[in-house]
């Protein structure tokens, strides 16, 4: 049985269709990457999966239960949202930011307990930021802020996380650190659904890729099966060489760069004439 299932989802803003008959499923412990060009509906899809937007048609099922039949507070204990890196307006200590994840478990006038603090500390330990607990959230790096938001989501008690372009704005080192952290947490049974613009990152750590184009699922499946020259050209109109590097591992190289190394690389015009042609070695 799937943990989370998008079942024939459709959504429009006013008279503008954004999502059309979107279906895919997510298993427990998977890291799922949603790939697609700007404006294809990635962020809207995440909002529908979170229950923020109500689909015109279809359902989002969590353990085969429609999420809109689950109370907001109860749902927040199961699914957490991690936004893009942002700059906070107030210089809260990192510990306080993580403790905010306990809010779904509190009453309106309730105070945080020793148990809440212990869970927050454990979440920071899991994400490797325990040493930052007394630092100001506004004075740590972008990568550390993103790990803080993930720790907040862990403290929330959820086991499923939806991340909107979590690597946006991070330098290369912080990108790698965050990807490694997500991979390790998946090994502990946590589930992640993230939007991304980086096919390479999906190849490195994802168990499942959903490719969106013009509001529909272009293809979905294991990254080795669906991230190909043809699918990347269909999504982005870019010529990219997808090459095997080691057993069960592939890399993407921009076509023009690769053509300087290998002049026989098929041209974009060839892909347009033969869209089904395979160039995988």
Secondary structure, DSSP 8 states (H G I E B T S, - for coil): --SEEEEEEEEEETTEEEEEEEEEEE-TT-EEEEE--TTSSHHHHHHHHHTSS--SEEEEEETTEEGGGS-HHHHHTTEEEE------SS--BHHHHHHGGGGGGS-TT----HHHHHHHHHHHHHTT-GGGTTSBGGGS-HHHHHHHHHHHHHHTT-SEEEESSTTTT--HHHHHHHHHHHHHHHHTT-EEEEEES-HHHHHHH-SEEEEEETTEEEEEE-HHHH-SHHHHHHHHS--EEEEEEETTEEEEEEHHHHHHH-TT---HHHHHH-TT-----
